[in-house]
Amino acid sequence: TPADSAATPPPPPPRVAAREHGIEVTNTPDVLTDDVADFAMTLLLSTARRVVDADRFARSGEWKKGPFALTTKVTGSRLGIVGLGRIGKAIARRAAAFDMEISYHNRSPQSDVPYRYVADLKTLAGEVDFLVLSMPGGARARALINAEVLDALGPKGFLINVARGSVVDEAALIKALQEGRIAGAGLDVFENEPNVPEALAKLPNLTLTPHMASGTVITRTAMADLAFDNLQAHFSGKPLLTPVPR
């Protein structure tokens, strides 16, 4: 019955299930950091300057009827990063080249960075022009970006997501965009990939891409090489190169 199914606990994450069977899990950190950070800035710039809409405007002949609408300046604006790990720090370094005022929210403050730490996520959202998501996914982060955070970001704020689709309440995001409660969004990830909600796809104030932040030939080759090297280490009885921490 529905009641019985609702009471059934969700299955453990794959890495937990694997370890219950004595299987170690590896990943491919570092090799994709630059491409994902580059792409986060690409989404930010494209969304703020409405590059996708402007491309359609120029192609369609609409330009003959009058100029394109004014857009949002990036240089000197305020950036909030949610998740200041390898990728978050790489995004911050790139944003610094645009003279952006950088703040971040993390599980704990980072001692090796000059950026301002904000302990409360809604407070951070209320203080920035661009909120960039680069944190891990998983149950702890599910729908972390909810209606309250989006309302704090406000009608002049932009959301950029290169993390996981699950960290955003997608229904709340669609509603906020439809009602103009945030200015726009750049999304490389979605809740139910490869399905993009029709309501989201119809909105004009977006840049949508198909989970391609790490999708360059060099980086995907490096990821495959690292996965192979981990397998080779395992079958040679050597320590794994990049085990996922327990």
Backbone as a ProteinNet text record, in pm:
[ID]
protein_1_A
[PRIMARY]
TPADSAATPPPPPPRVAAREHGIEVTNTPDVLTDDVADFAMTLLLSTARRVVDADRFARSGEWKKGPFALTTKVTGSRLGIVGLGRIGKAIARRAAAFDMEISYHNRSPQSDVPYRYVADLKTLAGEVDFLVLSMPGGARARALINAEVLDALGPKGFLINVARGSVVDEAALIKALQEGRIAGAGLDVFENEPNVPEALAKLPNLTLTPHMASGTVITRTAMADLAFDNLQAHFSGKPLLTPVPR
[TERTIARY]
85.4	0	88.6	32	111.2	166.6	87	134.4	255.6	249.9	362.2	486.5	469.2	584.5	644.5	559.1	610	693.3	661.9	735.1	866.4	885	1006.7	1123.8	1231.1	1344	1411.1	1468.4	1536	1660.3	1703.3	1823.6	1946.3	2051.9	2172.5	2238.4	2318.6	2392.7	2477.3	2504.5	2580.5	2713.1	2785.9	2916.7	2902.3	2792.4	2768.6	2733	2645.4	2606.1	2726.9	2815.1	2934.6	3023.7	3042.9	3133.1	3074.5	2941.7	2880	2916.5	2956.8	2998.8	3150.4	3221.5	3367	3427.1	3351.5	3398.9	3438.3	3562.1	3606.4	3555.9	3538.1	3485.9	3589.2	3610.6	3702.3	3628	3691.7	3634.6	3746.8	3715.8	3814.9	3825.9	3876.9	3888.7	4004.1	4007.7	4116.9	4121.1	4115.3	4134.4	4022.2	3906	3795.6	3772.7	3852.1	3828.8	3829.7	3931.6	3943.6	3826.9	3789.4	3680	3548.3	3519.9	3393.7	3392.6	3506.6	3514.8	3502.3	3567.7	3553	3406.1	3339.4	3201.3	3106.8	3136	3054.6	3058	3176.6	3187.8	3121.5	3128.3	3059.9	2909.9	2851.2	2707.8	2674	2758.9	2734.5	2732.9	2833.1	2843	2730.3	2703.5	2598.7	2462.3	2434.1	2304.2	2290.8	2395.5	2389.8	2376.8	2447.9	2446.9	2345	2269.5	2162.1	2212.7	2324.7	2388.8	2299.4	2231.7	2146.1	2030.4	1966	1856.2	1905.7	2024.2	2080	2114.9	2161.3	2190.6	2064.5	1956.5	1828.9	1780.8	1799.4	1756.1	1827.6	1957.8	2034.5	2000.2	1982.6	1952.1	1813.2	1717.8	1577.9	1543.1	1630.5	1599.9	1530.7	1506.8	1442.3	1522.9	1652.3	1740.4	1698	1641.3	1597.7	1486.1	1416	1303.9	1346.1	1470.6	1517.9	1626.5	1692.1	1805.2	1761.9	1855.3	1833.6	1826.6	1753.7	1738.4	1872.7	1886	2007	2017.5	2140	2162.4	2234.5	2291.6	2348.8	2501	2564.3	2709.7	2761.8	2873.6	2934.3	3050.5	3142.8	3260.6	3220.1	3281.2	3253.5	3129.9	3059.9	2938.5	2972.2	2870.3	2888.6	2858.2	2953.9	2941.9	2937.6	2839.6	2833.2	2854.5	2945.9	2974.7	2928	2846.1	2800.1	2881.3	2974.8	3063.7	3200.8	3292.2	3424.1	3527.2	3502.7	3600	3694.4	3747.1	3840.3	3777.4	3656.4	3591.5	3549.8	3494.3	3453.5	3569	3684.6	3802.4	3849.6	3840.7	3879.8	3784.4	3655.9	3558.9	3593.2	3625.7	3659	3780.7	3881.4	4000.3	3964.4	3876.5	3834.8	3750	3663	3577.2	3659.5	3771.1	3857.1	3911	3928.1	3975.5	3870.6	3746.7	3638.6	3611	3704.3	3691.2	3561.7	3517.8	3395.1	3422.6	3325.2	3333.1	3284.8	3374.4	3348.3	3319.5	3206.7	3170.5	3136.1	3131.7	3100.5	3030.6	2957.2	2894.1	2947.9	2985.6	3046.1	3007	3035	3008.2	3088.3	3206.5	3290.3	3377.2	3427.2	3512.4	3642.3	3696	3824.1	3932	4039.8	4143.9	4242.2	4241.7	4344.4	4292.3	4180.3	4125	4096.8	4100.2	4074.4	3927.5	3841.5	3701.6	3621.4	3512.6	3429.8	3339.5	3343.2	3258.7	3125.3	3015.9	2881.4	2818.9	2791.8	2745.4	2603.5	2520.8	2380.3	2358.7	2303.7	2287.2	2192	2080.3	1985	2047	2128.9	2197.5	2289.9	2365.2	2454.2	2373.8	2264.6	2183.1	2132.4	2100.2	2048.3	2153.1	2281.2	2388.6	2462.6	2419.9	2496.6	2409.6	2478.1	2411	2404.3	2506.6	2515.1	2541.5	2459.1	2478.2	2517.7	2642.9	2695.5	2703.2	2648.4	2644.2	2752.8	2841.8	2948.6	2972.1	2868.4	2883.6	2850.8	2889.5	2850.8	2699.9	2648.5	2507.2	2484.3	2384.7	2356	2240	2202.3	2083.2	2094.2	2213.3	2229	2204.4	2229.3	2216.1	2089.2	2005.6	1885.8	1795.3	1757.8	1669	1719.9	1852.1	1910	1873.7	1869.2	1827.3	1676.4	1605.3	1459.7	1397.8	1267.6	1197.8	1248.9	1281.3	1329.2	1463.6	1553.1	1683.5	1666.2	1578.5	1554.6	1493.1	1401.8	1343.3	1449.7	1543.4	1652.2	1741.9	1764.8	1845.4	1780.7	1650.7	1574.6	1565.4	1484.5	1451.6	1566.9	1678.7	1796.5	1908	1879.9	1981.7	1972.9	2088.6	2098.9	2150.5	2095.1	2139.5	2216.5	2335.7	2418.2	2447.6	2415.3	2431.2	2516.9	2638.4	2723.5	2748.5	2661.2	2676	2595.6	2480.5	2387.5	2247.4	2163.5	2027.1	1949.5	1983.5	1909.1	1927.3	2028.8	2051	1953.5	1879.4	1782.2	1641.2	1550.5	1408.7	1360.9	1353.7	1328.1	1191.9	1091.2	957.4	959.6	1029.9	1040.7	1118.1	1220.6	1297.8	1211.8	1135.9	1048.4	950.4	890.8	793.4	860	979.4	1050.6	1085.4	1123.5	1156.3	1030	923.1	797.5	743.8	760.7	705.5	804.1	922.4	1021.6	1081.3	1078.1	1133.7	1285.1	1343.2	1486.7	1502.7	1621	1640.7	1664.4	1726.3	1755.9	1839.2	1871.4	1950.1	2030.5	2146.5	2228.3	2242.2	2190.6	2181.5	2248.3	2345.2	2407.8	2358.8	2285.2	2238.6	2091.4	2023.2	1879.5	1840.6	1721.2	1677.8	1658.2	1609.8	1576.3	1635	1765.8	1833.1	1809.8	1795	1808.2	1677.8	1581.1	1452.1	1456.6	1434.9	1426.4	1278.9	1225.3	1083.1	1044.4	930.4	884.3	868.1	818.3	798.2	930.1	1036.4	1168.9	1223.3	1206.5	1259.5	1194.4	1073.1	1001.4	1040.8	1109.4	1141.3	1255.4	1246.9	1348.1	1472.2	1462.4	1571.2	1665.5	1703.2	1783.9	1892.5	1998.9	2092.5	2089.5	2051	2039.9	2140.1	2217.7	2314.5	2304.1	2344.5	2319.2	2428.5	2450.3	2547.7	2682.1	2738.3	2857.4	2976.9	2971.5	3077.1	3215.6	3227.1	3357.5	3379.2	3289	3286	3379.5	3509.4	3608.1	3686.8	3745.4	3818.7	3932.5	4008.7	4123.8	4079.5	3977.7	3936.3	3869.7	3780.9	3716.5	3818.9	3921.7	4029.5	4105.6	4134.3	4204.8	4121.2	3990.3	3902.3	3904	3898.2	3902.7	4036.9	4144.8	4278	4289.2	4234.6	4242.4	4159.1	4042	3959.6	4034.4	4100.1	4177.3	4294.3	4363.5	4477.9	4434.5	4315.1	4262.8	4236.7	4179.9	4155.7	4287.4	4383.6	4513.8	4581.2	4569.7	4626.4	4558.2	4425.3	4350.1	4392.9	4396.8	4426.9	4575.3	4657.2	4799.9	4828.4	4724.5	4742.6	4803.9	4795.8	4852.6	4743.4	4780.7	4679.4	4607.4	4477.5	4400.3	4449.7	4445.2	4494.8	4400.1	4270.7	4174	4051	4068.1	3951.6	3858.4	3729.9	3633	3643.2	3661.1	3675.4	3556.3	3583	3474.1	3395
-119.1	0	123.6	242.7	366	392.4	364.2	388.8	301.8	172.7	82.9	129.3	172.1	215.1	342.3	429.8	553.2	524.9	413.2	379.6	308	261.2	189.3	286.5	260	353.4	351.9	464.6	469.3	381.9	331.1	248.3	331.7	267.7	343.6	396.4	503.5	552.7	440.9	445.9	337.9	307.2	412.6	385.9	309.8	336.7	264.9	120	99.1	-36.4	-115.3	-48.5	-115.8	-161.3	-73.8	-108.1	-216.4	-224.6	-333.7	-469.1	-467	-589.4	-594.2	-509.5	-511.8	-450.8	-363	-301.2	-156.1	-122.5	15.5	99.3	228.9	320.1	429.5	461.9	569.7	676.5	791.3	897.2	963.8	1074.7	1141.7	1289.2	1319.8	1460.7	1530.5	1660.6	1745.4	1759.3	1646.3	1655.3	1733.1	1744.8	1817.2	1955.9	1993.7	2118.7	2240.2	2251.3	2370	2384	2274.5	2282.7	2320.5	2263.3	2294.4	2439.6	2486.9	2627.3	2721.2	2686.9	2766.5	2774.4	2658.9	2654.2	2727.8	2726.8	2805.1	2952.6	3002.1	3141.7	3163.4	3063.1	3072.3	3088.7	3005.8	3016.4	3150.5	3195.4	3322.8	3437.5	3442.2	3549.1	3540.1	3418.6	3400.4	3441.4	3407.2	3438.6	3587.7	3646.8	3789.8	3874.9	3837.4	3916	3863.9	3761.5	3703.4	3665.9	3595.1	3560.2	3470.3	3374.4	3283.4	3360.4	3446.8	3527.1	3621.6	3678.8	3771.3	3699.8	3575.9	3496.6	3474.3	3435.9	3416.8	3548.8	3657.2	3790.5	3829	3803.9	3838.1	3746.8	3617.9	3521.5	3541.9	3579.9	3585.2	3709	3808.4	3933	4035.8	4000.8	4094.8	4223.1	4215.1	4331.4	4446.6	4412	4514.7	4601	4549	4622.7	4713.7	4697.5	4778.5	4706.6	4775.5	4717.3	4614.1	4530.7	4429.5	4497.2	4438.3	4495	4499.5	4597.1	4608.4	4491.2	4454.3	4336.6	4374.6	4276.2	4295.5	4292.4	4390.6	4395.2	4291.7	4228.6	4127.1	4183.3	4252.9	4304.9	4392.7	4365.3	4443.6	4401.5	4299	4255.7	4162.9	4121.7	4041.1	3894.1	3808.4	3665.3	3586.4	3496.4	3402.8	3261.8	3189	3051.5	2957.7	2860.3	2760.6	2633.2	2606.6	2492.2	2536.4	2560.6	2611.7	2499	2396	2289	2321.2	2218.4	2240.1	2328.1	2292	2364.7	2503.6	2514.2	2644.5	2742.4	2695.2	2782.5	2822.9	2729.8	2762.2	2865	2855	2955.3	3091.1	3093.9	3219.3	3286.3	3205.7	3263.9	3328.6	3267	3323.7	3449.6	3444.2	3559.1	3679	3653.3	3762.6	3843.6	3778.1	3849.2	3947.1	3928.6	4021	4120.2	4128.3	4221.2	4199.5	4076.9	4046.6	4042	4084.3	4076.8	3937.3	3854.1	3711.7	3675.2	3607.5	3550.9	3404.2	3327	3185.3	3127.4	3018.7	2939.7	2798.4	2740.6	2608.4	2541.9	2412.6	2345.9	2410.1	2458.4	2527.3	2628.3	2731.5	2831.3	2768.4	2824.3	2781	2879	2826	2913.7	2965	2906.5	2939.1	3026.4	3095.8	3180.2	3320.7	3422.5	3558.8	3598.9	3507.8	3541.6	3540	3614.1	3627.5	3506.1	3446.8	3331.9	3379.2	3322.1	3353	3222.8	3214.1	3088.6	3052.7	3151.6	3127.5	3142.9	3039.5	3038.4	3147.7	3167	3271.7	3410.4	3430.6	3559.3	3581.9	3479.4	3491.5	3524.9	3452.4	3476.2	3619.7	3675.6	3811.5	3918.3	3880.1	3978	3975.6	3889.9	3875.5	3898.8	3919.7	3933.1	3798.7	3714.8	3582.8	3479	3373.4	3264	3141.3	3096.8	2984.3	2861.1	2749.9	2626.1	2532.1	2491.9	2398.6	2296.4	2269.5	2175.6	2032.8	1931.8	1794.1	1777.2	1673	1640.1	1550.8	1465.3	1373.7	1419.7	1335	1359.3	1487.8	1518.6	1636.7	1766.4	1764.9	1886.8	1890.8	1789.8	1784.4	1904.9	1974.3	2091.4	2197.3	2204.6	2306.4	2446.9	2461.8	2589.1	2582.6	2635.3	2627.3	2764.8	2774.3	2900.2	3014.1	2985.7	3090.7	3146.4	3058.1	3103.4	3184.1	3137.4	3208.6	3346.2	3353.8	3483.7	3578.1	3522.3	3605.3	3654.9	3572.1	3612.7	3731.2	3725.5	3842.5	3865.9	3963.8	3987.1	4037.6	4073.4	4113.6	4009	3896	3794.4	3679.5	3617.8	3506.1	3381.8	3264.8	3136.8	3061.8	3012.4	2935.6	2800.6	2690.4	2558	2467.3	2435.5	2333.3	2220.4	2207.7	2105.5	1981.3	1964.6	1855.6	1913.6	1858.5	1906.8	1891.3	1789.1	1760.2	1866.1	1951.2	2050.5	2167.7	2175	2282.6	2225.4	2291.3	2258.8	2311	2221.4	2262.6	2328.9	2278.1	2338.2	2480.5	2500.6	2634.4	2727.5	2675.1	2757.1	2800.5	2708.2	2742.6	2852	2837.3	2935.8	3072.4	3071.6	3197.7	3266.5	3189.3	3246.5	3297.6	3219.9	3261.1	3390.3	3405.8	3522.3	3638.1	3621.8	3728.7	3753.8	3651.7	3668.7	3653.3	3596.8	3607.3	3649.1	3701.5	3758.8	3653.7	3542.1	3440.9	3329.7	3230.1	3116.5	3056.9	3003.5	2925.8	2786.4	2685.4	2550	2448.7	2376.6	2267	2131.6	2131	2006.6	2020.1	1904.2	1904	1787.3	1796.3	1698.6	1560.2	1553.3	1424.5	1416.8	1424.4	1424.8	1292.7	1296.6	1413.2	1489.3	1470.1	1536.2	1676.6	1774.8	1914.3	1952.4	1996.2	2030.7	2130.8	2105.7	2192.8	2336.7	2352.3	2486.7	2560.9	2487.5	2548.3	2583.7	2492.4	2512.8	2630.8	2664.4	2772.9	2911.6	2918.2	3048.4	3116.5	3248.3	3318.9	3359.4	3368.6	3425.8	3318.4	3224.8	3110.2	3079	3014.2	2941.8	2797.6	2706.3	2564.8	2484.6	2398.6	2314.9	2171.2	2071.9	1930.3	1863.3	1909.9	1850.1	1829.3	1939.4	1931.4	2008	2046.5	2132.2	2070	1939.6	1874.2	1816.8	1849.8	1783.1	1839.4	1835.2	1864	1736.7	1728.3	1607.1	1579.4	1682.9	1663.5	1614.6	1678.3	1642.5	1506.5	1474.9	1343.7	1231.7	1258.6	1160.5	1141.2	1251.7	1243.3	1168.9	1189.1	1117.6	967.3	931.8	790	728.2	801.9	751.6	727.6	820.2	806	687.2	668.2	551.6	422.3	419.7	300.8	278.2	385.1	372.6	319.4	358.7	304.5	155	113.4	-29.6	-106.7	-49.5	-115	-129.2	-22.5	-28.5	-137.5	-143.8	-243.8	-385.3	-415.5	-552.3	-585.6	-483.9	-507.7	-515.9	-501.2	-507.4	-381.9	-271.1	-144.4	-54.5	48	140.2	213	233.8	309	454.2	512.7	648	751.7	734.1	836.3	768.6	703.5	642.1	748.7	722.9	812.1	793.9	903.7	888.7	820	739.8	670.1	767.2
0	0	0	-37.5	-32.2	105.2	210.3	345.8	376.7	332.8	356.5	282.5	156.8	77.8	134.6	191	248.5	372.1	440.6	562.3	532	408.8	372.9	365.1	438.5	435	298.5	257.9	128.6	130.8	14.4	10.8	46.5	98.2	131.6	5.5	18	-98.7	-158	-289.6	-355	-287.6	-241.5	-181.7	-50.2	23.8	148.7	118.4	21	-17	-66.6	-141.9	-193.1	-78.6	19.4	129.8	220.1	223.1	298.2	237.7	109.6	41.4	24	98.2	93	-31.6	-98.2	-222.7	-195.9	-226.6	-212.4	-330.1	-306.8	-408.9	-434.7	-561.5	-598.1	-677.5	-691.2	-774.5	-854.2	-919.2	-1003.8	-967.3	-846.9	-807.7	-879.7	-867.7	-917	-1069.5	-1143	-1287.6	-1356.4	-1292.4	-1356.3	-1296.7	-1196.9	-1124.6	-1217	-1301.4	-1386.6	-1482.5	-1547.5	-1644.3	-1577.5	-1460.5	-1392.9	-1345.4	-1293.7	-1251	-1370.7	-1480.8	-1603.4	-1644.3	-1636.2	-1684.5	-1591.2	-1462.4	-1369.4	-1407.6	-1440.2	-1483.5	-1619.1	-1706	-1835.9	-1815.5	-1727.6	-1699.2	-1636.4	-1544.5	-1477.2	-1578.2	-1663.3	-1762.6	-1865	-1910.4	-2010.7	-1957.5	-1830.3	-1772.6	-1744.2	-1687	-1655.8	-1781.3	-1887.1	-2010.4	-2112.4	-2073.3	-2156.5	-2295.7	-2298.8	-2425.8	-2511.6	-2449.1	-2525.7	-2589.3	-2510.2	-2564.5	-2674.2	-2654.2	-2752.2	-2882.4	-2870.9	-2990.5	-3072.8	-3003.2	-3074.3	-3135.9	-3060.9	-3105.5	-3236.1	-3241.2	-3360.9	-3478.2	-3452.3	-3558.4	-3618.7	-3533.5	-3577.2	-3659.1	-3658	-3727.4	-3640.5	-3513	-3421.7	-3404.6	-3424.5	-3409.7	-3501.2	-3617.3	-3713.7	-3656.8	-3556.1	-3497.9	-3382.5	-3336.8	-3225.6	-3148.7	-3056.4	-2983.5	-2880.6	-2841.9	-2739	-2602	-2511.5	-2376.8	-2303.3	-2215.8	-2135.6	-2038.1	-2002.2	-1918.5	-1788.6	-1720	-1587.1	-1591	-1529.2	-1522.4	-1422.9	-1458.4	-1373.1	-1291.9	-1356.9	-1287.7	-1169.7	-1053.8	-934.6	-858.5	-905.6	-836.5	-720.1	-646.5	-525.3	-554.5	-521.8	-549.3	-419.4	-409	-297.6	-349.4	-289	-329.6	-218.8	-254.2	-157.8	-182	-91.5	-105.5	-152.8	-58.3	-94.9	-87.6	-167.3	-183.1	-297.6	-362.2	-473.1	-581.4	-622.2	-731.8	-686.1	-565.6	-514.4	-508.7	-463.1	-456.5	-596.1	-691.3	-828.7	-890.1	-857.2	-903.7	-844.2	-715.5	-648.5	-712.2	-747.7	-811.4	-944.8	-1019.4	-1147	-1125.2	-1027.3	-997.8	-952.1	-883.8	-838.1	-956	-1070.2	-1189.7	-1242.3	-1201	-1237.2	-1123.5	-1031.1	-917.3	-840	-832.1	-759.3	-609.2	-531.4	-385.6	-345.1	-292.1	-276.4	-130.5	-110.4	19.7	-2.5	105.5	87.9	210.5	183.7	289.5	277.6	388.6	391.1	522.5	535.2	662.9	775.3	742.4	840.9	768.8	837.7	772.7	723.1	615.3	560.7	606.5	662.5	718.1	613.9	495.2	395.8	281.6	303.6	197.5	251.4	163.6	208.8	201.5	161.5	137.1	267.1	268.1	387.9	405.6	523.4	555.2	612.3	561.9	612.1	659.7	788.2	847.4	806.4	778	745.4	594.9	532.4	387.2	339.3	408.9	367.7	378.8	480.3	494	375.3	339.1	222.6	97.2	74.1	-45.7	-50.5	66.7	71.4	49.5	53.1	43.8	-89.4	-184.1	-308.3	-431.4	-542.9	-671.9	-744.7	-722.3	-785.4	-676.9	-673.1	-579.4	-661	-644.8	-722.7	-633.4	-682	-605.2	-654.6	-563.9	-600.9	-490.2	-409.9	-299.2	-344.3	-265.5	-296.7	-285.7	-351.3	-338.7	-217.8	-226.3	-115.9	-30.7	63.8	145.1	227.3	276.9	362.9	286.7	155.9	77	-6.9	3.6	-81.3	-56.2	-166.8	-160.8	-63.5	-47.8	39.6	-9.4	-142	-200.7	-219.1	-121.2	-119.5	-145.1	-129.6	-158	-70.1	54.3	144.2	97.9	54.1	5.2	-123.6	-212	-337.7	-312	-216.5	-182.7	-126.2	-49.7	3.6	-108.9	-209.6	-325.5	-396.2	-411.6	-454.3	-603.6	-643.9	-785.3	-870.3	-809.5	-887	-878.6	-814	-791.9	-891.2	-917.3	-1011.7	-939.8	-974.9	-922.1	-1029.8	-995.2	-1088.3	-1023.9	-1093	-1033.4	-1120	-1067.7	-1130	-1030.4	-930.7	-826.2	-864.9	-806.8	-838.2	-845.4	-933	-943.9	-815	-736.7	-614.1	-505.7	-516.1	-409.7	-421.1	-530.7	-552	-550.9	-481.7	-490.5	-625.9	-724.2	-862.4	-879.1	-811	-819.5	-764.2	-654.3	-595.6	-687.4	-754.6	-848.2	-966.3	-1022.2	-1135	-1095	-978.8	-931.1	-910.8	-852.6	-829	-959.8	-1061.7	-1192.4	-1262.1	-1256.6	-1320.4	-1261.6	-1130.3	-1060.1	-1050.8	-1108.6	-1106.1	-969.5	-883	-748.5	-746.3	-854	-879.5	-1025.1	-1058.5	-1192	-1299.6	-1263.7	-1363.3	-1304	-1387.7	-1340.6	-1454.4	-1418.8	-1511.5	-1453.5	-1523.3	-1467.8	-1559.6	-1505.8	-1580.6	-1531.1	-1420.1	-1359.6	-1322	-1319.4	-1298	-1207	-1152	-1052	-1111.6	-1235.4	-1296.5	-1437.5	-1444.4	-1574.9	-1648.8	-1783.7	-1871.6	-1894.8	-1806.1	-1821.9	-1762.6	-1847.3	-1803.7	-1801.7	-1689	-1682.8	-1791.7	-1855.9	-1964.7	-1915.7	-1793.3	-1739.1	-1726.6	-1695.8	-1684.5	-1822.1	-1916.7	-2051.7	-2123.2	-2086	-2152.6	-2102.9	-1990	-1930.9	-2006.3	-2023.4	-2102.1	-2024.2	-1894.5	-1815	-1762.3	-1851.5	-1811.8	-1913.4	-1864.9	-1950.6	-1902.5	-1990.2	-1955.6	-2038.5	-1972.6	-2043.5	-1991.9	-2073.7	-2042.7	-1960.1	-1836.7	-1744.6	-1816	-1862.4	-1947	-1890.8	-1763.7	-1708.8	-1722.3	-1704.2	-1718	-1856.9	-1949.5	-2078.7	-2184.4	-2157.9	-2262	-2289	-2406	-2444.3	-2346	-2312.8	-2224.4	-2086.2	-2029.6	-1894.2	-1889	-1982.6	-1978.9	-2002.3	-2082.3	-2100.7	-1970	-1900.7	-1772.2	-1668.8	-1669.1	-1576.4	-1604.7	-1733.1	-1769.8	-1731.9	-1755.2	-1720	-1569.4	-1490.1	-1345	-1297.2	-1357.3	-1322.9	-1355.8	-1471.9	-1510.7	-1415.2	-1378.7	-1287.8	-1151.1	-1105.1	-980.3	-992.4	-1104.2	-1127	-1132.6	-1200.9	-1212.9	-1075.6	-993.7	-859.2	-777.2	-786.6	-710.1	-746.8	-875.5	-918.6	-905.7	-879.9	-853.2	-703.9	-621.7	-477.7	-419.5	-489.9	-444	-386.4	-308.5	-256.2	-369.4	-350.9	-449.6	-454.9	-573.8	-590.4	-531.7	-556.2	-512.1	-449.8	-335.1	-268.8	-213.4	-218.7	-156.8	-6.2	70.5	215.7	278.4	379.7	449.8	535.7
[MASK]
++++++++++++++++++++++++++++++++++++++++++++++++++++++++++++++++++++++++++++++++++++++++++++++++++++++++++++++++++++++++++++++++++++++++++++++++++++++++++++++++++++++++++++++++++++++++++++++++++++++++++++++++++++++++++++++++++++++++++++++++++++++

